[in-house]
Amino acid sequence: MSHTFGIRQAQKQKTRQALMDAALVLLEEQSLSSLGLREVTRAVGVAPTAFYRHFRSTADLGVALVEEALGSLHPMIRTTVTTADTSEERIVRAVELIDGHVNAYPAHVRFIARERHGGVQPVREAIRDQLARFAEEVRTELAKDAAADGWSGDDLLMLSHLYVDQMLITASLFLEALEASPDDRERVGRLAARRLRLISIGRHHWLD
């Protein structure tokens, strides 16, 4: 009995993932607000009613895609601001990690960039909540640095949001340059590094 249940659960998870993968492909060309569940189920080859065994609505599907796109990034975000290295080393590592992530998951990055200010409120809220978590995690890491001595919690959180916002901007720039020449991508990397340095310089003089 448990073996049969396990097989059914595995099949259910497989179908759920297939629906998410199909939606992500369809969302390369349209926004979530215009996506129909029949499009998604047709792409997977299941009946439209099967959709509701996995998601309450396309908005619910979108929230699941947000979790898939951003949920696994928390360790990477913390890595970019760890205090074990110099500021310049952290900047270089951050740009390299973002570039690598865009190369590996362009559809996820495009989805987040489009839906962050899109027309589906639960998805906007899910993205906002994930970014708020990122900022809190960055603040925790920054607080470990001696350079944070004298900083208020609110100011550290403000700085954390600056870093998170810049990482999103950098991801969008790398996404736009995905099909560009290596020289163009290198220019994006240099620009991203300069912007992060500017934030870093401001950080070190904030209490002056």
C-alpha positions in Angstrom: 0.0 0.0 0.0 2.7 2.5 1.0 4.7 1.5 -2.2 1.6 2.3 -4.4 1.1 5.6 -2.5 4.8 6.5 -3.1 4.4 5.9 -6.8 1.3 8.1 -7.0 3.0 10.9 -5.1 6.0 10.7 -7.3 3.8 10.8 -10.4 1.8 13.8 -8.9 5.1 15.6 -8.3 6.2 14.9 -11.8 3.0 16.3 -13.3 3.2 19.4 -11.1 6.8 20.0 -12.2 5.8 19.5 -15.8 3.1 22.1 -15.5 5.6 24.6 -14.0 8.2 23.9 -16.7 5.6 24.3 -19.4 4.4 27.6 -17.9 7.9 28.9 -17.7 8.4 28.2 -21.4 5.1 29.9 -22.3 6.0 32.9 -20.1 9.1 33.6 -22.2 6.6 35.3 -24.7 3.9 36.6 -22.4 3.0 37.8 -18.9 1.4 35.6 -16.3 -1.8 37.7 -16.3 -2.4 36.7 -20.0 -1.5 33.0 -19.4 -4.4 30.5 -19.6 -4.4 27.3 -17.7 -5.6 25.5 -20.9 -2.4 26.6 -22.6 -0.3 25.1 -19.8 -2.3 21.8 -19.7 -2.2 21.5 -23.4 1.6 21.8 -23.4 1.8 19.0 -20.8 -0.8 16.8 -22.4 -3.2 16.6 -19.5 -6.9 17.6 -19.1 -7.6 21.1 -17.9 -9.3 19.7 -14.8 -5.9 18.1 -13.9 -4.5 21.5 -13.3 -6.6 22.0 -10.2 -5.1 18.9 -8.6 -1.8 20.9 -8.3 -2.7 24.6 -8.3 -5.7 26.7 -7.3 -5.2 29.1 -10.1 -2.5 30.5 -12.5 -1.6 33.0 -9.7 -0.9 30.0 -7.4 1.2 28.5 -10.2 3.0 31.9 -10.4 3.8 31.9 -6.7 5.2 28.4 -7.0 7.5 29.6 -9.8 8.6 32.5 -7.6 9.6 30.0 -5.0 11.4 27.9 -7.6 13.2 30.9 -9.1 14.2 32.6 -5.9 14.0 30.1 -3.0 17.2 28.4 -3.9 19.2 31.6 -4.1 19.4 32.4 -0.4 22.8 30.6 0.0 24.2 32.4 -3.0 23.1 35.8 -1.7 24.7 35.2 1.6 27.9 34.1 -0.1 28.2 37.3 -2.0 28.3 39.4 1.2 30.2 37.1 3.5 32.8 39.1 5.5 35.5 36.5 5.0 37.0 38.4 2.1 37.8 42.0 1.1 35.2 44.3 -0.4 36.7 44.0 -3.8 36.8 40.2 -3.7 33.1 40.2 -2.6 32.2 42.4 -5.5 34.0 40.3 -8.1 32.4 37.1 -6.7 28.9 38.7 -6.7 29.2 39.7 -10.3 30.5 36.3 -11.3 27.8 34.4 -9.4 25.0 36.6 -10.9 26.4 36.1 -14.4 26.6 32.4 -13.9 23.0 32.2 -12.5 21.6 34.1 -15.5 23.4 31.8 -17.9 22.0 28.7 -16.1 18.5 29.9 -15.5 17.6 32.7 -18.0 13.8 31.8 -18.0 13.6 32.1 -14.2 15.4 35.5 -14.2 13.2 36.8 -17.1 10.0 35.7 -15.2 11.1 37.5 -12.0 12.1 40.6 -13.9 8.7 40.8 -15.7 6.4 39.8 -12.8 8.1 41.9 -10.1 5.9 44.8 -11.2 3.4 42.7 -13.1 -0.4 42.5 -12.9 -0.8 39.5 -10.6 -0.8 40.7 -7.0 -0.1 37.4 -5.2 3.0 36.9 -7.4 4.2 40.5 -6.8 3.8 39.9 -3.1 5.7 36.6 -3.2 8.6 38.3 -5.0 8.5 41.1 -2.5 8.6 38.7 0.4 11.5 36.8 -1.0 13.5 40.0 -1.6 12.7 41.1 1.9 14.1 37.8 3.1 17.2 38.4 1.0 17.7 41.8 2.6 17.3 40.5 6.1 19.9 37.8 5.4 22.3 40.3 3.9 21.8 42.6 6.9 22.7 39.6 9.2 25.9 39.0 7.3 26.9 42.7 7.1 26.3 43.1 10.8 29.2 40.7 11.4 31.7 43.1 9.7 33.6 45.5 11.9 32.6 48.2 9.4 29.1 47.9 10.7 30.1 49.2 14.2 27.9 52.2 15.0 25.3 51.4 12.3 21.6 51.2 13.3 19.6 48.2 12.3 17.4 50.3 10.0 20.5 51.7 8.2 22.0 48.3 7.8 18.6 47.1 6.3 18.6 50.1 4.0 22.1 49.2 2.8 21.0 45.5 2.4 18.2 46.5 0.1 20.6 48.6 -2.0 22.7 45.5 -2.5 19.8 43.3 -3.3 18.3 45.8 -5.7 21.6 46.1 -7.5 21.9 42.4 -7.8 18.5 42.3 -9.5 19.5 45.1 -11.8 22.7 43.3 -12.7 20.8 40.1 -13.4 18.5 42.0 -15.8 21.5 43.6 -17.6 23.2 40.2 -18.0 19.9 38.8 -19.2 19.6 41.5 -21.9 23.2 40.7 -23.0 22.7 37.0 -23.0 22.9 36.8 -26.8 25.5 39.6 -27.1 29.2 39.3 -27.7 31.6 38.5 -24.9 32.8 42.1 -25.0 29.3 43.3 -24.3 28.9 40.9 -21.4 32.2 42.0 -20.1 31.1 45.6 -20.2 28.0 44.7 -18.2 30.2 43.0 -15.6 32.4 46.1 -15.3 29.4 48.4 -15.0 27.9 46.1 -12.3 31.2 46.0 -10.4 31.5 49.8 -10.5 28.0 50.3 -9.1 28.7 47.9 -6.3 31.9 49.7 -5.5 30.0 53.0 -5.3 27.6 51.4 -2.8 30.6 50.1 -0.9 32.3 53.5 -0.8 29.2 55.1 0.5 28.9 52.4 3.1 32.4 53.2 4.5 31.7 56.9 4.7 28.1 56.7 6.0 29.0 57.6 9.6 31.4 60.4 8.7 
